[in-house]
Amino acid sequence: MGKARGGRVTFDPERVVMSGGATGANETIMFCLADPGDVFLIPSPYYAAFDRDLRWRTGVEIIPVPCSSSDNFKLTVDAAEWAYKKAQESNKKVKGLILTNPSNPLGTMLDKDTLTNLVRFVTRKNIHLVVDEIYAATVFAGGDFVSVAEVVNDVDISEVNVDLIHIVYSLSKDMGLPGFRVGIVYSFNDSVVSCARKMSSFGLVSSQTQLMLASMLSDDQFVDNFLMESSRRLGIRHKVFTTGIKKADIACLTSNAGLFAWMDLRHLLRDRNSFESEIELWHIIIDRVKLNVSPGSSFRCTEPGWFRICFANMDDDTLHVALGRIQDFVSKNKNKIVEKASENDQVIQNKSAKKLKWTQTNLRLSFRRLYEDGLSSPGIMSPHSPLLRA
């Protein structure tokens, strides 16, 4: 954890509680901090599987803190304050604020000033701050990653209640080990550490896995080289991808970390103010272009037309095939808005007309149901995923 944060902060091993991946760690911290019906604020767009990880078994609720493309989806204390007041007006008990830093799906980092202001915000409100830092070592541009632990060390002790600060971490992204299911809860609160340690029995990491990883992580030269090479390759891949889609007149949010790009396809929507149009376009991309992307509505984005695409989970040849398909699709639809799928695509869509109608109806009712049905969540294979076919 120290290496992934540039060695600028050290961690106390007595505060580390292991869990079955970040999924288990996130649920564990919810059980430790909240009761059913309590609310956590999360900046949107946010990781779609949070609705599952944080809510399904704990009974906690999520209230999005809406962030806008006009400000590059930047989180501000004013936005958090607005969401906090809205929750109170609805007689909801706010227990905390949850951040992903670097962000999934945006691929952006919070700067130190913003993090410092948010730490002060939760201290004033006496609510918890949980920071998911599983992409800490995936930074490939734009300066060093700043951990909330670094902020805690630097902020005047009178301005922060460290008992309210908690970190979730994992080896899945930084070390490319998702299948090993190694997650971490790190808390500055003794009671939370004690509670999480008791609950860890429900998501243990096997002794064999721990032994192997302890040996691997003890090799300082290997870990240093791995993190450096991973960051370098991510930077190259990101540049290849963003340059490629720029040739198709597609813009992406400027990002500097993570494994994905936040792609702006608003100009291709039939109705730029309609989430139904976003889902229609998503079906076309899946069925006609044959690319597995995730619509922004599955991340609770408040603006239709944004899509997350992962550029890091394929080889170079596959990436260039994907770029070619995107460029070909956009060139064929240049100077016109995509109205509907071709006749062949329409046949495919008609086969799932009931599902599409259900989706459109529930988009109007609740973004939350999009994930819970599993239709468009990046955490679940899309109905047309080649991996699912395999």
VOPAGU-2260 file (C-alpha; in pm, 1 decimal, decimal comma):
REM VOPAGU-2260
SITE   aa  ch    i         X         Y         Z
SITE  MET   A    0       0,0       0,0       0,0
SITE  GLY   A    1     288,4     233,8      74,5
SITE  LYS   A    2     458,6     163,7    -259,1
SITE  ALA   A    3     134,5     223,0    -450,5
SITE  ARG   A    4     121,3     567,4    -291,6
SITE  GLY   A    5     475,4     663,8    -381,6
SITE  GLY   A    6     618,0     593,5     -36,5
SITE  ARG   A    7     485,3     927,4      93,9
SITE  VAL   A    8     274,2     761,6     361,2
SITE  THR   A    9     320,0     456,1     581,3
SITE  PHE   A   10      48,6     221,5     702,9
SITE  ASP   A   11      14,5      46,2    1037,1
SITE  PRO   A   12     -23,0    -331,1     976,7
SITE  GLU   A   13    -236,2    -355,0    1291,7
SITE  ARG   A   14    -502,4    -150,7    1114,1
SITE  VAL   A   15    -516,8    -375,0     807,5
SITE  VAL   A   16    -811,9    -613,6     788,3
SITE  MET   A   17    -818,7    -856,5     496,8
SITE  SER   A   18   -1132,0    -941,5     302,2
SITE  GLY   A   19   -1250,6   -1130,5      -3,8
SITE  GLY   A   20   -1169,7    -859,8    -257,3
SITE  ALA   A   21   -1278,2    -495,6    -256,7
SITE  THR   A   22   -1638,5    -617,1    -290,4
SITE  GLY   A   23   -1619,5    -786,8      48,3
SITE  ALA   A   24   -1425,3    -496,2     196,8
SITE  ASN   A   25   -1687,5    -242,7      91,3
SITE  GLU   A   26   -1969,9    -449,4     235,8
SITE  THR   A   27   -1776,1    -505,7     557,9
SITE  ILE   A   28   -1720,6    -135,3     613,4
SITE  MET   A   29   -2092,3     -71,3     556,6
SITE  PHE   A   30   -2188,2    -329,7     819,2
SITE  CYS   A   31   -1942,9    -165,9    1060,3
SITE  LEU   A   32   -2063,0     190,6    1007,7
SITE  ALA   A   33   -2434,1     185,8     934,1
SITE  ASP   A   34   -2774,6      41,5    1012,1
SITE  PRO   A   35   -3040,5     -48,0     752,4
SITE  GLY   A   36   -3196,0     269,0     615,4
SITE  ASP   A   37   -2891,5     486,9     681,8
SITE  VAL   A   38   -2765,1     688,2     385,2
SITE  PHE   A   39   -2426,4     728,3     219,7
SITE  LEU   A   40   -2354,6    1003,3     -30,9
SITE  ILE   A   41   -2161,6     905,7    -344,6
SITE  PRO   A   42   -2052,0    1140,7    -626,0
SITE  SER   A   43   -2207,9    1037,6    -955,8
SITE  PRO   A   44   -2124,0     893,7   -1196,6
SITE  TYR   A   45   -2007,7     614,2    -968,9
SITE  TYR   A   46   -1909,6     246,6    -993,3
SITE  ALA   A   47   -2230,3      64,0   -1083,7
SITE  ALA   A   48   -2169,4    -235,6    -855,8
SITE  PHE   A   49   -2179,1     -11,5    -548,0
SITE  ASP   A   50   -2555,7     -61,4    -555,2
SITE  ARG   A   51   -2489,0    -430,3    -499,9
SITE  ASP   A   52   -2177,3    -419,8    -281,4
SITE  LEU   A   53   -2298,2    -152,8     -41,3
SITE  ARG   A   54   -2672,7    -209,3     -30,1
SITE  TRP   A   55   -2800,5    -556,7    -100,3
SITE  ARG   A   56   -2727,7    -724,3     232,6
SITE  THR   A   57   -2667,8    -420,5     454,5
SITE  GLY   A   58   -2988,4    -231,2     380,5
SITE  VAL   A   59   -2811,3     103,7     353,7
SITE  GLU   A   60   -2923,3     358,4      96,2
SITE  ILE   A   61   -2727,0     561,8    -157,9
SITE  ILE   A   62   -2792,5     923,2    -250,0
SITE  PRO   A   63   -2590,1    1043,7    -551,8
SITE  VAL   A   64   -2397,9    1369,5    -539,7
SITE  PRO   A   65   -2453,3    1484,3    -899,7
SITE  CYS   A   66   -2146,3    1610,3   -1086,0
SITE  SER   A   67   -2166,8    1781,6   -1424,2
SITE  SER   A   68   -1974,0    1761,4   -1750,5
SITE  SER   A   69   -1967,6    2141,4   -1753,3
SITE  ASP   A   70   -1711,0    2113,7   -1471,8
SITE  ASN   A   71   -1550,6    1790,3   -1599,6
SITE  PHE   A   72   -1751,5    1596,6   -1339,3
SITE  LYS   A   73   -1540,5    1745,8   -1061,5
SITE  LEU   A   74   -1662,8    1688,5    -706,8
SITE  THR   A   75   -1698,1    1997,2    -489,3
SITE  VAL   A   76   -1781,9    2047,2    -124,2
SITE  ASP   A   77   -2079,8    2258,8    -234,0
SITE  ALA   A   78   -2221,8    1959,4    -424,6
SITE  ALA   A   79   -2171,1    1734,5    -122,1
SITE  GLU   A   80   -2336,3    1995,6      99,5
SITE  TRP   A   81   -2635,8    2013,2    -138,6
SITE  ALA   A   82   -2683,0    1634,3    -133,4
SITE  TYR   A   83   -2645,8    1627,5     244,1
SITE  LYS   A   84   -2922,7    1886,3     285,1
SITE  LYS   A   85   -3147,3    1700,9      39,4
SITE  ALA   A   86   -3106,9    1383,8     243,1
SITE  GLN   A   87   -3190,5    1566,0     564,0
SITE  GLU   A   88   -3498,8    1720,9     405,6
SITE  SER   A   89   -3611,5    1365,4     326,8
SITE  ASN   A   90   -3559,1    1268,7     691,4
SITE  LYS   A   91   -3269,2    1041,7     599,5
SITE  LYS   A   92   -2983,3     976,8     840,0
SITE  VAL   A   93   -2657,3    1045,1     655,8
SITE  LYS   A   94   -2378,6     824,9     785,6
SITE  GLY   A   95   -2105,0     905,6     539,1
SITE  LEU   A   96   -1952,6    1002,3     208,4
SITE  ILE   A   97   -1795,6     741,4     -21,1
SITE  LEU   A   98   -1534,8     830,2    -282,9
SITE  THR   A   99   -1345,9     632,2    -545,9
SITE  ASN   A  100   -1006,1     784,4    -599,9
SITE  PRO   A  101    -894,1     746,0    -874,1
SITE  SER   A  102   -1248,0     740,5   -1004,9
SITE  ASN   A  103   -1426,0     454,1   -1170,6
SITE  PRO   A  104   -1568,9     529,0   -1430,9
SITE  LEU   A  105   -1406,8     870,2   -1490,3
SITE  GLY   A  106   -1038,6     779,7   -1460,9
SITE  THR   A  107    -965,1    1106,1   -1279,2
SITE  MET   A  108    -793,5    1181,3    -948,2
SITE  LEU   A  109    -895,5    1407,2    -663,8
SITE  ASP   A  110    -635,1    1671,6    -590,2
SITE  LYS   A  111    -503,2    1728,0    -240,2
SITE  ASP   A  112    -698,0    2049,5    -181,0
SITE  THR   A  113   -1028,1    1882,5    -270,4
SITE  LEU   A  114    -952,6    1583,0     -48,9
SITE  THR   A  115    -853,5    1812,1     237,2
SITE  ASN   A  116   -1175,8    2009,7     206,1
SITE  LEU   A  117   -1379,5    1687,5     202,2
SITE  VAL   A  118   -1203,0    1561,2     514,9
SITE  ARG   A  119   -1295,5    1888,2     685,1
SITE  PHE   A  120   -1651,8    1856,0     552,6
SITE  VAL   A  121   -1710,7    1511,8     706,6
SITE  THR   A  122   -1554,0    1628,2    1032,1
SITE  ARG   A  123   -1796,1    1923,2    1048,3
SITE  LYS   A  124   -2093,3    1697,2     974,1
SITE  ASN   A  125   -1964,1    1416,3    1198,8
SITE  ILE   A  126   -2012,2    1160,9     921,2
SITE  HIS   A  127   -1771,3     898,8     790,1
SITE  LEU   A  128   -1547,5     921,4     484,9
SITE  VAL   A  129   -1476,1     595,1     301,0
SITE  VAL   A  130   -1224,6     621,7      17,5
SITE  ASP   A  131   -1192,9     334,7    -227,4
SITE  GLU   A  132    -831,9     357,4    -350,0
SITE  ILE   A  133    -807,8      35,5    -551,5
SITE  TYR   A  134    -667,5     220,6    -856,9
SITE  ALA   A  135    -395,6     401,4    -658,6
SITE  ALA   A  136    -105,2     266,9    -868,4
SITE  THR   A  137    -273,2     296,2   -1209,4
SITE  VAL   A  138    -183,1     664,9   -1250,8
SITE  PHE   A  139     -15,2     723,0   -1585,9
SITE  ALA   A  140     -19,1    1105,9   -1614,8
SITE  GLY   A  141     -99,1    1425,8   -1430,1
SITE  GLY   A  142     116,0    1398,4   -1119,3
SITE  ASP   A  143     119,8    1172,1    -815,5
SITE  PHE   A  144    -178,0    1002,7    -658,5
SITE  VAL   A  145    -275,6    1154,6    -323,3
SITE  SER   A  146    -415,3     915,0     -64,6
SITE  VAL   A  147    -656,6    1031,1     202,1
SITE  ALA   A  148    -401,5     886,2     447,1
SITE  GLU   A  149    -155,3    1148,0     326,3
SITE  VAL   A  150    -412,0    1420,4     389,8
SITE  VAL   A  151    -480,2    1288,6     739,6
SITE  ASN   A  152    -108,3    1310,2     817,2
SITE  ASP   A  153     -78,4    1666,5     689,4
SITE  VAL   A  154    -399,1    1833,3     812,3
SITE  ASP   A  155    -398,4    2007,7    1149,9
SITE  ILE   A  156    -526,5    1754,8    1404,4
SITE  SER   A  157    -785,0    2007,8    1525,9
SITE  GLU   A  158    -944,6    2013,5    1179,3
SITE  VAL   A  159   -1001,2    1640,3    1136,3
SITE  ASN   A  160   -1155,0    1355,1    1331,5
SITE  VAL   A  161    -942,4    1060,0    1221,2
SITE  ASP   A  162   -1196,1     814,9    1364,8
SITE  LEU   A  163   -1416,8     904,6    1067,0
SITE  ILE   A  164   -1162,1     811,7     796,8
SITE  HIS   A  165   -1146,6     469,5     630,8
SITE  ILE   A  166    -975,0     323,5     321,9
SITE  VAL   A  167   -1069,9      30,2     100,0
SITE  TYR   A  168    -792,6    -126,2    -105,1
SITE  SER   A  169    -733,9    -434,0    -318,1
SITE  LEU   A  170    -463,3    -605,9    -522,1
SITE  SER   A  171    -704,1    -663,1    -811,9
SITE  LYS   A  172    -619,7    -354,2   -1017,1
SITE  ASP   A  173    -275,8    -235,8    -904,7
SITE  MET   A  174    -122,0    -583,6    -920,6
SITE  GLY   A  175    -356,6    -736,4   -1179,1
SITE  LEU   A  176    -478,6   -1007,0    -941,0
SITE  PRO   A  177    -861,5    -990,7    -943,1
SITE  GLY   A  178    -906,6   -1366,8    -920,3
SITE  PHE   A  179    -713,6   -1391,2    -594,3
SITE  ARG   A  180    -983,7   -1191,6    -411,7
SITE  VAL   A  181    -760,2    -994,2    -176,9
SITE  GLY   A  182    -924,7    -682,8     -39,1
SITE  ILE   A  183    -830,5    -454,3     247,0
SITE  VAL   A  184   -1018,5    -246,0     501,0
SITE  TYR   A  185    -786,2       9,2     660,5
SITE  SER   A  186    -939,4     228,4     929,2
SITE  PHE   A  187    -806,9     494,4    1164,4
SITE  ASN   A  188   -1090,6     397,3    1401,6
SITE  ASP   A  189   -1003,5     127,5    1657,6
SITE  SER   A  190   -1365,8      16,8    1696,0
SITE  VAL   A  191   -1408,5     -25,8    1321,4
SITE  VAL   A  192   -1086,5    -229,6    1299,0
SITE  SER   A  193   -1210,6    -455,0    1579,2
SITE  CYS   A  194   -1554,3    -496,7    1421,7
SITE  ALA   A  195   -1414,4    -559,6    1072,6
SITE  ARG   A  196   -1170,7    -818,0    1207,4
SITE  LYS   A  197   -1456,5   -1011,6    1366,6
SITE  MET   A  198   -1656,2    -993,9    1042,0
SITE  SER   A  199   -1360,9   -1103,6     828,4
SITE  SER   A  200   -1451,1   -1465,6     903,4
SITE  PHE   A  201   -1727,4   -1432,5     642,5
SITE  GLY   A  202   -1482,2   -1344,6     364,7
SITE  LEU   A  203   -1147,1   -1495,7     447,2
SITE  VAL   A  204    -847,5   -1496,4     214,6
SITE  SER   A  205    -708,2   -1848,2     200,0
SITE  SER   A  206    -383,0   -1928,0     379,5
SITE  GLN   A  207    -232,6   -2053,9      53,5
SITE  THR   A  208    -314,4   -1724,7    -121,1
SITE  GLN   A  209    -169,9   -1521,8     166,4
SITE  LEU   A  210     151,5   -1725,4     169,0
SITE  MET   A  211     207,1   -1683,7    -204,5
SITE  LEU   A  212     127,7   -1311,6    -206,1
SITE  ALA   A  213     341,2   -1244,2     100,9
SITE  SER   A  214     634,4   -1398,9     -81,9
SITE  MET   A  215     564,5   -1199,0    -397,7
SITE  LEU   A  216     513,0    -865,5    -222,3
SITE  SER   A  217     830,3    -913,6     -19,4
SITE  ASP   A  218    1029,1    -890,0    -342,7
SITE  ASP   A  219    1078,3    -512,9    -346,5
SITE  GLN   A  220    1249,5    -505,0    -683,5
SITE  PHE   A  221     971,2    -702,5    -849,0
SITE  VAL   A  222     695,1    -485,0    -700,0
SITE  ASP   A  223     872,7    -160,5    -793,0
SITE  ASN   A  224     931,8    -276,7   -1149,5
SITE  PHE   A  225     578,4    -411,8   -1186,0
SITE  LEU   A  226     411,2     -89,4   -1072,6
SITE  MET   A  227     635,6     123,7   -1292,8
SITE  GLU   A  228     586,8     -94,9   -1601,3
SITE  SER   A  229     211,7    -120,8   -1546,8
SITE  SER   A  230     179,9     257,7   -1528,2
SITE  ARG   A  231     393,0     298,9   -1841,4
SITE  ARG   A  232     187,0      52,2   -2041,8
SITE  LEU   A  233    -140,3     205,4   -1928,7
SITE  GLY   A  234     -19,2     545,2   -2045,3
SITE  ILE   A  235      72,7     409,0   -2388,2
SITE  ARG   A  236    -256,0     222,3   -2424,5
SITE  HIS   A  237    -458,6     525,3   -2314,8
SITE  LYS   A  238    -284,2     744,4   -2570,7
SITE  VAL   A  239    -341,1     491,2   -2850,4
SITE  PHE   A  240    -708,9     463,3   -2765,6
SITE  THR   A  241    -787,3     832,4   -2720,3
SITE  THR   A  242    -591,4     923,4   -3034,6
SITE  GLY   A  243    -780,1     657,1   -3228,0
SITE  ILE   A  244   -1128,1     769,9   -3129,3
SITE  LYS   A  245   -1030,2    1132,7   -3181,7
SITE  LYS   A  246    -994,0    1042,3   -3550,8
SITE  ALA   A  247   -1363,4     951,3   -3536,8
SITE  ASP   A  248   -1444,3    1292,8   -3384,8
SITE  ILE   A  249   -1521,0    1137,0   -3047,1
SITE  ALA   A  250   -1406,5    1316,3   -2734,5
SITE  CYS   A  251   -1323,6    1167,7   -2395,9
SITE  LEU   A  252   -1303,8    1323,6   -2053,7
SITE  THR   A  253    -939,4    1404,6   -1983,3
SITE  SER   A  254    -819,1    1131,6   -1750,1
SITE  ASN   A  255    -492,0    1020,6   -1594,3
SITE  ALA   A  256    -557,4     694,3   -1410,6
SITE  GLY   A  257    -752,1     372,2   -1421,7
SITE  LEU   A  258    -826,1     121,5   -1695,0
SITE  PHE   A  259   -1100,3     296,1   -1890,5
SITE  ALA   A  260   -1211,0     606,8   -2076,7
SITE  TRP   A  261   -1527,8     814,1   -2027,6
SITE  MET   A  262   -1645,1     858,5   -2386,2
SITE  ASP   A  263   -1879,7    1134,8   -2505,3
SITE  LEU   A  264   -2133,0    1007,7   -2761,5
SITE  ARG   A  265   -2401,7    1267,4   -2695,5
SITE  HIS   A  266   -2386,9    1385,8   -3055,6
SITE  LEU   A  267   -2505,3    1040,6   -3169,6
SITE  LEU   A  268   -2821,4    1032,7   -2957,7
SITE  ARG   A  269   -3161,9    1061,0   -3120,5
SITE  ASP   A  270   -3265,1    1283,8   -2829,5
SITE  ARG   A  271   -2980,8    1436,4   -2629,1
SITE  ASN   A  272   -3203,3    1472,6   -2322,8
SITE  SER   A  273   -3329,6    1115,4   -2323,0
SITE  PHE   A  274   -3189,3     813,3   -2141,0
SITE  GLU   A  275   -3409,4     600,7   -2365,2
SITE  SER   A  276   -3198,9     728,5   -2655,1
SITE  GLU   A  277   -2884,6     632,8   -2468,8
SITE  ILE   A  278   -3009,8     275,9   -2425,7
SITE  GLU   A  279   -3107,5     264,4   -2794,6
SITE  LEU   A  280   -2755,4     369,7   -2890,8
SITE  TRP   A  281   -2610,2     114,7   -2648,1
SITE  HIS   A  282   -2808,9    -162,0   -2817,5
SITE  ILE   A  283   -2678,0     -51,0   -3156,2
SITE  ILE   A  284   -2317,2     -52,7   -3033,8
SITE  ILE   A  285   -2364,0    -398,8   -2883,8
SITE  ASP   A  286   -2558,7    -552,8   -3174,3
SITE  ARG   A  287   -2414,8    -379,1   -3480,0
SITE  VAL   A  288   -2068,9    -255,6   -3383,4
SITE  LYS   A  289   -2006,8    -561,4   -3164,5
SITE  LEU   A  290   -1834,4    -372,3   -2884,6
SITE  ASN   A  291   -1902,8    -425,0   -2516,0
SITE  VAL   A  292   -1937,0     -78,2   -2362,9
SITE  SER   A  293   -2130,1      47,3   -2060,1
SITE  PRO   A  294   -2388,2     328,1   -2077,2
SITE  GLY   A  295   -2351,5     620,9   -1839,5
SITE  SER   A  296   -2693,2     561,7   -1687,2
SITE  SER   A  297   -2562,4     240,5   -1528,3
SITE  PHE   A  298   -2317,2     463,3   -1336,8
SITE  ARG   A  299   -2598,2     704,2   -1236,7
SITE  CYS   A  300   -2469,4     973,2   -1469,1
SITE  THR   A  301   -2723,3    1254,6   -1484,1
SITE  GLU   A  302   -2647,3    1334,8   -1850,2
SITE  PRO   A  303   -2740,6    1091,3   -2131,3
SITE  GLY   A  304   -2477,8     999,8   -2388,5
SITE  TRP   A  305   -2167,7     918,4   -2185,0
SITE  PHE   A  306   -2020,1     568,3   -2208,5
SITE  ARG   A  307   -1742,3     390,1   -2023,3
SITE  ILE   A  308   -1507,4     177,7   -2230,2
SITE  CYS   A  309   -1223,9     -33,2   -2090,9
SITE  PHE   A  310    -903,2     -15,0   -2294,5
SITE  ALA   A  311    -677,1    -225,6   -2071,6
SITE  ASN   A  312    -824,9    -575,5   -2081,7
SITE  MET   A  313    -732,7    -671,2   -2439,9
SITE  ASP   A  314    -426,4    -723,2   -2656,3
SITE  ASP   A  315    -303,8    -465,0   -2908,2
SITE  ASP   A  316    -461,8    -637,4   -3208,1
SITE  THR   A  317    -803,4    -644,2   -3041,4
SITE  LEU   A  318    -771,2    -277,1   -2948,8
SITE  HIS   A  319    -705,2    -179,9   -3310,0
SITE  VAL   A  320   -1000,4    -390,8   -3426,9
SITE  ALA   A  321   -1220,6    -207,8   -3175,0
SITE  LEU   A  322   -1092,3     132,4   -3286,1
SITE  GLY   A  323   -1155,9      39,7   -3649,0
SITE  ARG   A  324   -1514,6     -56,2   -3570,7
SITE  ILE   A  325   -1576,4     268,4   -3382,1
SITE  GLN   A  326   -1430,2     478,0   -3663,2
SITE  ASP   A  327   -1631,0     290,8   -3926,6
SITE  PHE   A  328   -1954,5     325,6   -3730,9
SITE  VAL   A  329   -1913,9     699,6   -3676,1
SITE  SER   A  330   -1810,2     768,5   -4036,1
SITE  LYS   A  331   -2126,3     596,6   -4162,7
SITE  ASN   A  332   -2337,5     809,0   -3931,5
SITE  LYS   A  333   -2146,4    1133,7   -3981,2
SITE  ASN   A  334   -2356,0    1449,2   -4004,8
SITE  LYS   A  335   -2667,4    1270,6   -3883,9
SITE  ILE   A  336   -2802,8    1156,7   -3554,0
SITE  VAL   A  337   -2848,6     783,4   -3511,7
SITE  GLU   A  338   -3224,5     739,6   -3539,0
SITE  LYS   A  339   -3258,1     365,2   -3509,9
SITE  ALA   A  340   -3082,9      43,2   -3585,0
SITE  SER   A  341   -3067,8    -105,4   -3932,6
SITE  GLU   A  342   -3334,5    -358,1   -4035,8
SITE  ASN   A  343   -3111,0    -645,0   -3931,6
SITE  ASP   A  344   -3038,8    -480,6   -3598,4
SITE  GLN   A  345   -3409,0    -414,1   -3555,4
SITE  VAL   A  346   -3481,5    -784,2   -3588,7
SITE  ILE   A  347   -3229,8    -852,1   -3313,0
SITE  GLN   A  348   -3380,8    -582,1   -3095,2
SITE  ASN   A  349   -3736,2    -703,2   -3156,0
SITE  LYS   A  350   -3639,8   -1036,4   -3005,0
SITE  SER   A  351   -3573,9    -853,1   -2680,7
SITE  ALA   A  352   -3844,3    -588,1   -2716,4
SITE  LYS   A  353   -3997,9    -669,2   -2381,6
SITE  LYS   A  354   -3662,9    -627,9   -2207,1
SITE  LEU   A  355   -3597,6    -296,8   -2382,9
SITE  LYS   A  356   -3946,0    -168,4   -2298,1
SITE  TRP   A  357   -3895,3    -271,4   -1936,7
SITE  THR   A  358   -3561,7     -89,1   -1932,3
SITE  GLN   A  359   -3701,5     232,3   -2077,1
SITE  THR   A  360   -3989,6     233,6   -1830,1
SITE  ASN   A  361   -3765,5     179,9   -1533,0
SITE  LEU   A  362   -3515,6     441,3   -1646,4
SITE  ARG   A  363   -3792,5     691,1   -1591,5
SITE  LEU   A  364   -3874,3     541,3   -1252,0
SITE  SER   A  365   -3533,7     472,7   -1106,5
SITE  PHE   A  366   -3172,7     450,3   -1226,5
SITE  ARG   A  367   -3118,3     203,4    -946,8
SITE  ARG   A  368   -3318,0     -71,2   -1115,9
SITE  LEU   A  369   -3090,6     -64,9   -1418,6
SITE  TYR   A  370   -2816,7    -226,2   -1218,9
SITE  GLU   A  371   -3032,7    -451,7   -1007,0
SITE  ASP   A  372   -3179,6    -618,5   -1315,0
SITE  GLY   A  373   -2825,4    -663,2   -1444,4
SITE  LEU   A  374   -2908,8    -515,1   -1785,1
SITE  SER   A  375   -2634,8    -260,1   -1829,1
SITE  SER   A  376   -2402,1    -297,4   -1535,0
SITE  PRO   A  377   -2030,9    -327,1   -1612,4
SITE  GLY   A  378   -2012,6    -565,9   -1318,2
SITE  ILE   A  379   -2224,0    -818,6   -1504,4
SITE  MET   A  380   -2164,0    -938,4   -1859,0
SITE  SER   A  381   -2393,2    -774,9   -2113,1
SITE  PRO   A  382   -2647,4   -1008,0   -2278,9
SITE  HIS   A  383   -2434,5   -1009,3   -2594,5
SITE  SER   A  384   -2089,4   -1040,0   -2440,1
SITE  PRO   A  385   -1857,2   -1274,6   -2629,2
SITE  LEU   A  386   -1718,8   -1383,1   -2292,8
SITE  LEU   A  387   -2066,4   -1489,5   -2188,7
SITE  ARG   A  388   -2106,5   -1686,3   -2513,5
SITE  ALA   A  389   -1774,8   -1860,8   -2448,1
